[in-house]
C-alpha cells in the first residue's frame, strides 16, 4: 500500500507521542506505507533512534502551544502539505487515587498532556488542512472516554474531554473535506505501564492489545473513501482481563 500524490510525492503525517507505544507503531506503519512522517516527542535521543528516510524527528512537548505551532509550521514549510495528524501522546495515572487524593501537579500533567496537547496540535494543523480542503485527524482516546472508573479520575476526565473535543471538531469541519475521528482502545501492551507503582504481570500484559493493532486501525481509517466518516473505533482485547 502506498500513500503518494503523483503531483507532490509522499503524503505527510504528524504523529505525537512518536517515540513510544502506539505513537511509535503508528510512525512505523505510516512510513511503511510510504508516507513522510514527522514524529513528535520530548526525548531527542529516542527520536534519533526512530529516524529513517521516511521518519523525521521533531522535538516537541505537546503541552507547549507555541512550540506546537512552530513544529507544525516547520513541517508544512518542509513538505508543503499536512495530510494526517495522529494525536497519540498520552500519560496515565501512576497508581489508583481518589480525586481528593490527587495533587494539582498530577492533575495538570495529565489534563495538559492528554487534552490540552491534543487541542494544541488540532488547532495548529487545521488551517493547513482547510487550505487544501482535505485531511484526517485521528485522536487516540481510550475506553476510559466512555466509562468512569474509581481511582482513575484525572485520566478519565482527560479522555472524556478529548472525546468531546473530537466530536466538536468533527461538527465544525463538516463539509470541509477534513475528517476527525478517534480510536478508543482498551488496555494496550506498551511502555505506558512501566511507570506504574504496581505494573501488571507479564501474563496479563500478554493478553492486552498490541500497539501495532492500533496502528493498523489508523491505516484503515486513512484508506476509507472520502465520503466515509467513521466517528470512533472502540477496540478491546478478546480475552478477559484480570481484575
C-alpha positions, 0 to 999 in steps of 0.5 A: 500500500502506498500513500503518494500524490503523483503531483507532490510525492509522499503524503505527510503525517504528524504523529505525537507521542512518536517515540513510544507505544502506539505513537511509535507503531503508528510512525512505523506503519505510516512510513511503511506505507510510504508516507513522510512522517514527522514524529513528535516527542520530548526525548531527542535521543529516542527520536534519533533512534526512530529516524529513517528516510521516511521518519523525521524527528521533531522535538516537541512537548505537546503541552507547549502551544507555541512550540506546537505551532512552530513544529507544525509550521516547520513541517508544512514549510518542509513538505508543503502539505499536512495530510494526517495528524495522529494525536497519540501522546498520552500519560496515565495515572501512576497508581489508583487515587481518589480525586481528593487524593490527587495533587494539582501537579498530577492533575495538570500533567495529565489534563495538559498532556492528554487534552490540552496537547491534543487541542494544541496540535488540532488547532495548529494543523487545521488551517493547513488542512482547510487550505487544501480542503482535505485531511484526517485527524485521528485522536487516540482516546481510550475506553476510559472516554466512555466509562468512569472508573474509581481511582482513575479520575484525572485520566478519565476526565482527560479522555472524556474531554478529548472525546468531546473535543473530537466530536466538536471538531468533527461538527465544525469541519463538516463539509470541509473535506477534513475528517476527525475521528478517534480510536478508543482502545482498551488496555494496550501492551506498551511502555505506558505501564512501566511507570506504574507503582504496581505494573501488571504481570507479564501474563496479563500484559500478554493478553492486552492489545498490541500497539501495532493493532492500533496502528493498523486501525489508523491505516484503515481509517486513512484508506476509507473513501472520502465520503466515509466518516467513521466517528470512533473505533472502540477496540478491546482485547478478546480475552478477559482481563484480570481484575 
